[in-house]
Amino acid sequence: MKKALLGLAFVATLMTSCKKETKDEVHEATEAVGNEMDEAIDTAAVKVNAAADSTKVKAGEVLEKGAKKMDEAAEKLKEAGKK
């Protein structure tokens, strides 16, 4: 009888410790996934900012070219009006 009770106590102890280890592993895995998500979000934010900056530069260049063409057209109109 004592052996059976000791055996049950031993099994209960093993099951309890396994549950704790499993909980710890789940907690560690959750933290790891959270950290990876944070890193992915940070990387995406950097890429979005770089793309936005690049787009701003390109848009500025296009606007400058357009302004030059408008100035040239205005000069041509002025010259045509003088003649």
N, C-alpha and C positions, 0 to 999 in steps of 0.2 A: 504494500500500500504506500509506504514511504517512497519507494522507488518510482511509483507511478506519479505521485504528487510532485516529486523532484523533477521527473521527466516533463510533466506538464508545465511546471514553472520555467524550466529551461527552454522549452519550445516557445512559451509566451515571451520570454526575454528575447529570444532570437527574432521573433516576429516584430516585437516592438522596436528593436534596434534596426531591423530592415526597413521598417516604415520610416524611421527617422532619416536613415541614409537615403532612401528614395526621395523624401521631402527635400533633403539637402541638395540632391542631384537635380531635382526639378527646379529648385530655387536658383542654383548655379546656371542651369540651362536658360532659365528665364532672363537672368541678368545678362548672359552672353548674347542672347537674341536682342535684348534691349540695346546693348552697346553697339551691336552691328547695325541696328536700325538707325541709331543716332549718327554713326559714321556715314551710313549711306545717305542720310538726309543732309549732313554737312557737305558731302561730296557733290550731291545734286545741287545744293545751293550755290556752291562755288562755280559749278558749270553754268548754271543759269545766269549768275552775275557776269561771268566772262562772255557769254553769248549776248547778253544785253549790252554790255560795253562795246562789243564788236559791232552790234547792230547800230548803236548810236554813232560810232565812228563812220560806218558806211553811209548812214543816212546823212550825216553832216557833209560828207564828200559829195554825195549826190546833190544835196541842196546847194553847195558851193558851185558845182558845175552848172546847175540850173540857173543860179543867179548870174553867172558869167554870160550864159547864153541870152538871158533876158537883157542884160546890159548891152550886149552886142546888137541885139534886135532893136533896142531903144536908140542906140547910136545910128543905126541904119535908117530908122524912121526920121530922126532929126535931120540927117543928111538929105534924105529924100524930100523932106519938107522945105529945106532951104533952096532946093533946085527948082 
